[in-house]
Amino acid sequence: MRKVVQPEFHDAPLSHAVSLPPESIALVEVTSEDPAYPVESALQGEGLQGEGSGWRAAEAGPQKIRVVFAEPQTLRRISLVFEETARQRTQEFTLRASRYSEGPFVEIVRQQWTFSPPATVREAENYDVDLSEVAALELAITPAISGGSAHASLGSLRLY
């Protein structure tokens, strides 16, 4: 699925960071999407899972979200929020960037996180980066590294 959206870019609380221009409209590609949890909710919304907020895959298993910018961007910080309140699972995500819309992609970070509701339900990550001329950003999510029927979700993706 492809959508044209305008991701919200935020001022970073860092003195050397600047917000990205509002004209940075992007094409967003997702491997699947639950209609009740569209990807623009994670890019533009409040940023927490719950009724009507964040993105959720329609199908179980590994998923990708790719943001292809209309104009190359400089990124100084990337913030991600994931939540899982229903089941215990270990998720892995990989964040990649490219100077070209179709790749090749360079890995920025690969991380695993174990959700154990009700105690551990939220993963919030902030990465300070120095990426110039980014044409595409890709987030690959394996919702349960042990397999099974878990659905990938993303509370928010913020770019600075």
VOKOLNU-555166 format. One record per atom (N, C-alpha, C): residue in one letter; atom name; x, y, z. Coordinates in steps of 0.1 Angstrom, whole numbers. Layout:
<lotors>
residu a atome CA px X py Y pz Z
...
</lotors>
This chain:
<lotors>
residu m atome N px 8 py -12 pz 0
residu m atome CA px 0 py 0 pz 0
residu m atome C px 9 py 12 pz 0
residu r atome N px 5 py 22 pz -8
residu r atome CA px 13 py 35 pz -9
residu r atome C px 3 py 46 pz -5
residu k atome N px 8 py 56 pz 2
residu k atome CA px 1 py 68 pz 6
residu k atome C px 10 py 80 pz 5
residu v atome N px 4 py 91 pz 1
residu v atome CA px 12 py 103 pz 1
residu v atome C px 7 py 110 pz 14
residu v atome N px 17 py 113 pz 23
residu v atome CA px 14 py 120 pz 36
residu v atome C px 24 py 130 pz 38
residu q atome N px 21 py 139 pz 48
residu q atome CA px 31 py 149 pz 52
residu q atome C px 34 py 146 pz 66
residu p atome N px 45 py 139 pz 69
residu p atome CA px 49 py 136 pz 82
residu p atome C px 51 py 148 pz 90
residu e atome N px 48 py 148 pz 103
residu e atome CA px 51 py 159 pz 112
residu e atome C px 65 py 159 pz 116
residu f atome N px 72 py 170 pz 114
residu f atome CA px 86 py 171 pz 118
residu f atome C px 86 py 180 pz 130
residu h atome N px 94 py 177 pz 140
residu h atome CA px 94 py 184 pz 152
residu h atome C px 107 py 190 pz 155
residu d atome N px 106 py 201 pz 163
residu d atome CA px 118 py 208 pz 168
residu d atome C px 124 py 199 pz 178
residu a atome N px 137 py 197 pz 177
residu a atome CA px 144 py 189 pz 187
residu a atome C px 149 py 197 pz 199
residu p atome N px 149 py 192 pz 210
residu p atome CA px 154 py 199 pz 222
residu p atome C px 169 py 201 pz 222
residu l atome N px 175 py 198 pz 211
residu l atome CA px 190 py 199 pz 210
residu l atome C px 193 py 212 pz 203
residu s atome N px 204 py 219 pz 208
residu s atome CA px 207 py 232 pz 202
residu s atome C px 212 py 231 pz 188
residu h atome N px 217 py 220 pz 183
residu h atome CA px 223 py 219 pz 170
residu h atome C px 212 py 214 pz 160
residu a atome N px 200 py 210 pz 164
residu a atome CA px 190 py 204 pz 156
residu a atome C px 180 py 215 pz 151
residu v atome N px 175 py 213 pz 139
residu v atome CA px 165 py 222 pz 134
residu v atome C px 154 py 213 pz 129
residu s atome N px 142 py 218 pz 129
residu s atome CA px 131 py 210 pz 124
residu s atome C px 131 py 210 pz 108
residu l atome N px 126 py 199 pz 103
residu l atome CA px 126 py 198 pz 89
residu l atome C px 115 py 206 pz 83
residu p atome N px 116 py 211 pz 70
residu p atome CA px 106 py 219 pz 64
residu p atome C px 93 py 213 pz 62
residu p atome N px 82 py 220 pz 64
residu p atome CA px 69 py 215 pz 62
residu p atome C px 66 py 210 pz 48
residu e atome N px 73 py 214 pz 38
residu e atome CA px 71 py 210 pz 24
residu e atome C px 77 py 196 pz 21
residu s atome N px 82 py 190 pz 32
residu s atome CA px 88 py 176 pz 30
residu s atome C px 78 py 165 pz 29
residu i atome N px 69 py 166 pz 19
residu i atome CA px 59 py 156 pz 17
residu i atome C px 66 py 143 pz 13
residu a atome N px 60 py 132 pz 17
residu a atome CA px 66 py 119 pz 15
residu a atome C px 56 py 109 pz 10
residu l atome N px 61 py 100 pz 3
residu l atome CA px 53 py 88 pz -1
residu l atome C px 56 py 78 pz 10
residu v atome N px 46 py 72 pz 16
residu v atome CA px 48 py 62 pz 26
residu v atome C px 42 py 48 pz 21
residu e atome N px 51 py 38 pz 22
residu e atome CA px 47 py 25 pz 18
residu e atome C px 47 py 16 pz 30
residu v atome N px 36 py 8 pz 31
residu v atome CA px 35 py -1 pz 42
residu v atome C px 31 py -15 pz 36
residu t atome N px 36 py -26 pz 42
residu t atome CA px 33 py -39 pz 37
residu t atome C px 19 py -43 pz 40
residu s atome N px 13 py -38 pz 51
residu s atome CA px -1 py -40 pz 54
residu s atome C px -6 py -30 pz 64
residu e atome N px -19 py -28 pz 65
residu e atome CA px -24 py -18 pz 74
residu e atome C px -38 py -21 pz 78
residu d atome N px -40 py -20 pz 91
residu d atome CA px -54 py -22 pz 97
residu d atome C px -61 py -8 pz 94
residu p atome N px -72 py -8 pz 88
residu p atome CA px -79 py 5 pz 85
residu p atome C px -82 py 13 pz 97
residu a atome N px -83 py 7 pz 109
residu a atome CA px -86 py 15 pz 121
residu a atome C px -73 py 21 pz 126
residu y atome N px -61 py 17 pz 122
residu y atome CA px -48 py 22 pz 126
residu y atome C px -39 py 25 pz 114
residu p atome N px -43 py 36 pz 107
residu p atome CA px -35 py 39 pz 95
residu p atome C px -21 py 45 pz 98
residu v atome N px -12 py 44 pz 89
residu v atome CA px 2 py 48 pz 92
residu v atome C px 3 py 63 pz 95
residu e atome N px -6 py 71 pz 89
residu e atome CA px -5 py 85 pz 92
residu e atome C px -7 py 88 pz 106
residu s atome N px -14 py 80 pz 114
residu s atome CA px -16 py 82 pz 128
residu s atome C px -3 py 81 pz 136
residu a atome N px 6 py 73 pz 131
residu a atome CA px 19 py 72 pz 137
residu a atome C px 28 py 83 pz 133
residu l atome N px 26 py 88 pz 121
residu l atome CA px 35 py 99 pz 116
residu l atome C px 30 py 113 pz 120
residu q atome N px 16 py 114 pz 122
residu q atome CA px 11 py 127 pz 125
residu q atome C px 3 py 128 pz 138
residu g atome N px -1 py 116 pz 143
residu g atome CA px -10 py 116 pz 155
residu g atome C px -3 py 118 pz 168
residu e atome N px -11 py 114 pz 178
residu e atome CA px -6 py 116 pz 192
residu e atome C px 6 py 107 pz 196
residu g atome N px 7 py 96 pz 189
residu g atome CA px 18 py 87 pz 190
residu g atome C px 18 py 76 pz 200
residu l atome N px 6 py 73 pz 206
residu l atome CA px 5 py 62 pz 215
residu l atome C px -5 py 52 pz 210
residu q atome N px -3 py 39 pz 212
residu q atome CA px -13 py 29 pz 208
residu q atome C px -25 py 31 pz 217
residu g atome N px -36 py 28 pz 211
residu g atome CA px -49 py 29 pz 218
residu g atome C px -59 py 30 pz 207
residu e atome N px -71 py 33 pz 211
residu e atome CA px -82 py 34 pz 202
residu e atome C px -79 py 45 pz 192
residu g atome N px -77 py 41 pz 179
residu g atome CA px -76 py 51 pz 168
residu g atome C px -62 py 58 pz 168
residu s atome N px -52 py 54 pz 175
residu s atome CA px -39 py 61 pz 174
residu s atome C px -28 py 51 pz 170
residu g atome N px -18 py 56 pz 163
residu g atome CA px -7 py 47 pz 159
residu g atome C px -11 py 39 pz 147
residu w atome N px -1 py 31 pz 142
residu w atome CA px -2 py 22 pz 131
residu w atome C px -2 py 8 pz 136
residu r atome N px -10 py 0 pz 129
residu r atome CA px -10 py -15 pz 132
residu r atome C px -12 py -22 pz 118
residu a atome N px -4 py -33 pz 117
residu a atome CA px -5 py -41 pz 105
residu a atome C px -18 py -49 pz 105
residu a atome N px -23 py -51 pz 93
residu a atome CA px -36 py -59 pz 92
residu a atome C px -32 py -74 pz 93
residu e atome N px -20 py -78 pz 89
residu e atome CA px -16 py -92 pz 89
residu e atome C px -5 py -94 pz 99
residu a atome N px -4 py -106 pz 105
residu a atome CA px 6 py -110 pz 114
residu a atome C px 19 py -112 pz 107
residu g atome N px 30 py -111 pz 115
residu g atome CA px 43 py -113 pz 109
residu g atome C px 51 py -101 pz 106
residu p atome N px 63 py -102 pz 101
residu p atome CA px 72 py -91 pz 98
residu p atome C px 66 py -81 pz 88
residu q atome N px 68 py -68 pz 90
residu q atome CA px 63 py -57 pz 83
residu q atome C px 73 py -47 pz 80
residu k atome N px 71 py -38 pz 70
residu k atome CA px 80 py -27 pz 67
residu k atome C px 71 py -14 pz 65
residu i atome N px 77 py -4 pz 70
residu i atome CA px 72 py 10 pz 67
residu i atome C px 84 py 17 pz 60
residu r atome N px 81 py 23 pz 48
residu r atome CA px 92 py 30 pz 41
residu r atome C px 86 py 44 pz 39
residu v atome N px 94 py 54 pz 43
residu v atome CA px 91 py 68 pz 40
residu v atome C px 100 py 73 pz 30
residu v atome N px 95 py 77 pz 18
residu v atome CA px 103 py 82 pz 7
residu v atome C px 100 py 97 pz 6
residu f atome N px 110 py 105 pz 8
residu f atome CA px 108 py 119 pz 8
residu f atome C px 108 py 125 pz -6
residu a atome N px 100 py 135 pz -8
residu a atome CA px 99 py 142 pz -21
residu a atome C px 113 py 149 pz -24
residu e atome N px 119 py 155 pz -13
residu e atome CA px 132 py 161 pz -14
residu e atome C px 141 py 155 pz -4
residu p atome N px 153 py 152 pz -6
residu p atome CA px 162 py 146 pz 4
residu p atome C px 163 py 155 pz 17
residu q atome N px 163 py 148 pz 28
residu q atome CA px 163 py 155 pz 41
residu q atome C px 176 py 153 pz 49
residu t atome N px 178 py 162 pz 58
residu t atome CA px 189 py 160 pz 68
residu t atome C px 181 py 156 pz 81
residu l atome N px 185 py 145 pz 87
residu l atome CA px 179 py 140 pz 99
residu l atome C px 190 py 141 pz 111
residu r atome N px 185 py 147 pz 122
residu r atome CA px 194 py 148 pz 134
residu r atome C px 189 py 139 pz 145
residu r atome N px 177 py 136 pz 145
residu r atome CA px 172 py 127 pz 156
residu r atome C px 159 py 119 pz 151
residu i atome N px 158 py 107 pz 155
residu i atome CA px 147 py 98 pz 151
residu i atome C px 142 py 93 pz 164
residu s atome N px 129 py 94 pz 166
residu s atome CA px 122 py 89 pz 178
residu s atome C px 111 py 79 pz 175
residu l atome N px 111 py 68 pz 182
residu l atome CA px 102 py 57 pz 179
residu l atome C px 95 py 54 pz 192
residu v atome N px 82 py 51 pz 192
residu v atome CA px 75 py 46 pz 203
residu v atome C px 67 py 33 pz 199
residu f atome N px 68 py 23 pz 207
residu f atome CA px 61 py 10 pz 205
residu f atome C px 54 py 7 pz 218
residu e atome N px 42 py 2 pz 217
residu e atome CA px 34 py -3 pz 228
residu e atome C px 28 py -16 pz 226
residu e atome N px 27 py -24 pz 236
residu e atome CA px 20 py -37 pz 236
residu e atome C px 14 py -40 pz 249
residu t atome N px 1 py -40 pz 250
residu t atome CA px -6 py -41 pz 263
residu t atome C px -13 py -55 pz 264
residu a atome N px -13 py -63 pz 253
residu a atome CA px -21 py -75 pz 253
residu a atome C px -13 py -88 pz 256
residu r atome N px -1 py -89 pz 251
residu r atome CA px 6 py -102 pz 252
residu r atome C px 21 py -100 pz 254
residu q atome N px 28 py -110 pz 260
residu q atome CA px 42 py -110 pz 261
residu q atome C px 48 py -114 pz 247
residu r atome N px 58 py -107 pz 243
residu r atome CA px 65 py -110 pz 231
residu r atome C px 78 py -102 pz 230
residu t atome N px 88 py -108 pz 222
residu t atome CA px 100 py -101 pz 220
residu t atome C px 100 py -96 pz 205
residu q atome N px 101 py -83 pz 203
residu q atome CA px 101 py -77 pz 190
residu q atome C px 115 py -73 pz 186
residu e atome N px 117 py -73 pz 173
residu e atome CA px 130 py -68 pz 168
residu e atome C px 126 py -58 pz 157
residu f atome N px 133 py -46 pz 157
residu f atome CA px 131 py -37 pz 146
residu f atome C px 145 py -33 pz 141
residu t atome N px 145 py -29 pz 128
residu t atome CA px 157 py -24 pz 122
residu t atome C px 153 py -11 pz 115
residu l atome N px 161 py -1 pz 117
residu l atome CA px 159 py 12 pz 111
residu l atome C px 170 py 14 pz 101
residu r atome N px 167 py 18 pz 88
residu r atome CA px 177 py 20 pz 78
residu r atome C px 174 py 33 pz 70
residu a atome N px 184 py 38 pz 64
residu a atome CA px 183 py 50 pz 56
residu a atome C px 190 py 48 pz 43
residu s atome N px 186 py 56 pz 33
residu s atome CA px 192 py 56 pz 20
residu s atome C px 192 py 70 pz 13
residu r atome N px 202 py 72 pz 5
residu r atome CA px 203 py 85 pz -2
residu r atome C px 194 py 84 pz -15
residu y atome N px 190 py 71 pz -18
residu y atome CA px 182 py 69 pz -30
residu y atome C px 168 py 63 pz -25
residu s atome N px 158 py 66 pz -33
residu s atome CA px 144 py 61 pz -28
residu s atome C px 143 py 46 pz -28
residu e atome N px 150 py 39 pz -36
residu e atome CA px 149 py 24 pz -37
residu e atome C px 161 py 17 pz -30
residu g atome N px 169 py 25 pz -24
residu g atome CA px 181 py 18 pz -17
residu g atome C px 193 py 20 pz -26
residu p atome N px 204 py 14 pz -21
residu p atome CA px 206 py 5 pz -10
residu p atome C px 205 py 12 pz 3
residu f atome N px 201 py 5 pz 13
residu f atome CA px 198 py 10 pz 27
residu f atome C px 210 py 7 pz 36
residu v atome N px 213 py 17 pz 44
residu v atome CA px 224 py 15 pz 54
residu v atome C px 217 py 14 pz 68
residu e atome N px 221 py 4 pz 76
residu e atome CA px 214 py 2 pz 89
residu e atome C px 219 py 12 pz 99
residu i atome N px 209 py 18 pz 105
residu i atome CA px 212 py 28 pz 116
residu i atome C px 212 py 21 pz 129
residu v atome N px 202 py 13 pz 132
residu v atome CA px 201 py 5 pz 144
residu v atome C px 192 py -7 pz 142
residu r atome N px 196 py -17 pz 150
residu r atome CA px 188 py -30 pz 151
residu r atome C px 186 py -33 pz 166
residu q atome N px 174 py -35 pz 170
residu q atome CA px 172 py -36 pz 184
residu q atome C px 161 py -46 pz 187
residu q atome N px 162 py -53 pz 198
residu q atome CA px 152 py -62 pz 203
residu q atome C px 146 py -56 pz 217
residu w atome N px 133 py -59 pz 219
residu w atome CA px 127 py -54 pz 231
residu w atome C px 117 py -65 pz 235
residu t atome N px 116 py -68 pz 248
residu t atome CA px 106 py -77 pz 253
residu t atome C px 95 py -70 pz 260
residu f atome N px 83 py -71 pz 255
residu f atome CA px 71 py -66 pz 262
residu f atome C px 66 py -77 pz 271
residu s atome N px 63 py -73 pz 284
residu s atome CA px 58 py -82 pz 294
residu s atome C px 46 py -75 pz 301
residu p atome N px 35 py -74 pz 295
residu p atome CA px 23 py -67 pz 302
residu p atome C px 20 py -75 pz 315
residu p atome N px 16 py -68 pz 325
residu p atome CA px 12 py -53 pz 325
residu p atome C px 24 py -45 pz 329
residu a atome N px 36 py -50 pz 333
residu a atome CA px 47 py -42 pz 338
residu a atome C px 54 py -35 pz 327
residu t atome N px 58 py -41 pz 316
residu t atome CA px 66 py -35 pz 306
residu t atome C px 58 py -35 pz 293
residu v atome N px 52 py -24 pz 290
residu v atome CA px 43 py -23 pz 278
residu v atome C px 47 py -12 pz 268
residu r atome N px 58 py -4 pz 271
residu r atome CA px 61 py 7 pz 262
residu r atome C px 76 py 7 pz 260
residu e atome N px 80 py 9 pz 247
residu e atome CA px 94 py 11 pz 243
residu e atome C px 95 py 24 pz 236
residu a atome N px 103 py 33 pz 242
residu a atome CA px 105 py 46 pz 235
residu a atome C px 120 py 48 pz 233
residu e atome N px 123 py 50 pz 220
residu e atome CA px 137 py 51 pz 216
residu e atome C px 140 py 65 pz 210
residu n atome N px 151 py 71 pz 213
residu n atome CA px 155 py 84 pz 207
residu n atome C px 169 py 82 pz 202
residu y atome N px 171 py 84 pz 189
residu y atome CA px 184 py 82 pz 184
residu y atome C px 189 py 95 pz 178
residu d atome N px 201 py 100 pz 183
residu d atome CA px 207 py 111 pz 177
residu d atome C px 215 py 106 pz 165
residu v atome N px 213 py 112 pz 154
residu v atome CA px 219 py 108 pz 141
residu v atome C px 224 py 120 pz 134
residu d atome N px 233 py 118 pz 124
residu d atome CA px 238 py 128 pz 116
residu d atome C px 237 py 123 pz 101
residu l atome N px 225 py 124 pz 96
residu l atome CA px 222 py 118 pz 83
residu l atome C px 219 py 129 pz 73
residu s atome N px 226 py 130 pz 62
residu s atome CA px 223 py 141 pz 52
residu s atome C px 218 py 134 pz 40
residu e atome N px 211 py 142 pz 32
residu e atome CA px 205 py 138 pz 19
residu e atome C px 198 py 124 pz 20
residu v atome N px 190 py 123 pz 30
residu v atome CA px 182 py 110 pz 31
residu v atome C px 170 py 111 pz 22
residu a atome N px 169 py 102 pz 13
residu a atome CA px 158 py 101 pz 3
residu a atome C px 147 py 92 pz 8
residu a atome N px 152 py 81 pz 16
residu a atome CA px 142 py 72 pz 21
residu a atome C px 146 py 66 pz 35
residu l atome N px 137 py 64 pz 43
residu l atome CA px 139 py 58 pz 56
residu l atome C px 130 py 46 pz 57
residu e atome N px 135 py 35 pz 62
residu e atome CA px 128 py 22 pz 63
residu e atome C px 128 py 16 pz 77
residu l atome N px 117 py 13 pz 82
residu l atome CA px 115 py 6 pz 95
residu l atome C px 110 py -8 pz 92
residu a atome N px 118 py -18 pz 96
residu a atome CA px 114 py -32 pz 94
residu a atome C px 111 py -37 pz 109
residu i atome N px 99 py -43 pz 111
residu i atome CA px 95 py -48 pz 124
residu i atome C px 92 py -63 pz 123
residu t atome N px 98 py -70 pz 132
residu t atome CA px 94 py -84 pz 134
residu t atome C px 88 py -84 pz 147
residu p atome N px 74 py -85 pz 148
residu p atome CA px 67 py -83 pz 160
residu p atome C px 69 py -94 pz 171
residu a atome N px 73 py -106 pz 167
residu a atome CA px 76 py -117 pz 176
residu a atome C px 87 py -125 pz 170
residu i atome N px 99 py -124 pz 175
residu i atome CA px 110 py -131 pz 169
residu i atome C px 109 py -146 pz 170
residu s atome N px 100 py -151 pz 179
residu s atome CA px 98 py -165 pz 181
residu s atome C px 87 py -170 pz 171
residu g atome N px 82 py -161 pz 163
residu g atome CA px 71 py -165 pz 154
residu g atome C px 57 py -163 pz 160
residu g atome N px 47 py -168 pz 154
residu g atome CA px 34 py -167 pz 160
residu g atome C px 26 py -157 pz 153
residu s atome N px 15 py -153 pz 159
residu s atome CA px 5 py -145 pz 152
residu s atome C px 5 py -130 pz 157
residu a atome N px 16 py -125 pz 162
residu a atome CA px 17 py -111 pz 166
residu a atome C px 16 py -102 pz 154
residu h atome N px 9 py -90 pz 156
residu h atome CA px 8 py -80 pz 146
residu h atome C px 18 py -68 pz 150
residu a atome N px 25 py -64 pz 140
residu a atome CA px 34 py -53 pz 142
residu a atome C px 26 py -40 pz 144
residu s atome N px 31 py -31 pz 152
residu s atome CA px 25 py -18 pz 155
residu s atome C px 35 py -8 pz 158
residu l atome N px 32 py 5 pz 156
residu l atome CA px 40 py 16 pz 159
residu l atome C px 32 py 27 pz 164
residu g atome N px 35 py 31 pz 176
residu g atome CA px 28 py 42 pz 182
residu g atome C px 31 py 56 pz 176
residu s atome N px 44 py 58 pz 174
residu s atome CA px 48 py 70 pz 167
residu s atome C px 62 py 69 pz 161
residu l atome N px 64 py 77 pz 151
residu l atome CA px 77 py 79 pz 144
residu l atome C px 79 py 94 pz 143
residu r atome N px 89 py 100 pz 149
residu r atome CA px 91 py 114 pz 148
residu r atome C px 105 py 117 pz 143
residu l atome N px 106 py 126 pz 134
residu l atome CA px 118 py 130 pz 127
residu l atome C px 122 py 144 pz 130
residu y atome N px 134 py 146 pz 133
residu y atome CA px 139 py 160 pz 137
residu y atome C px 151 py 163 pz 128
</lotors>
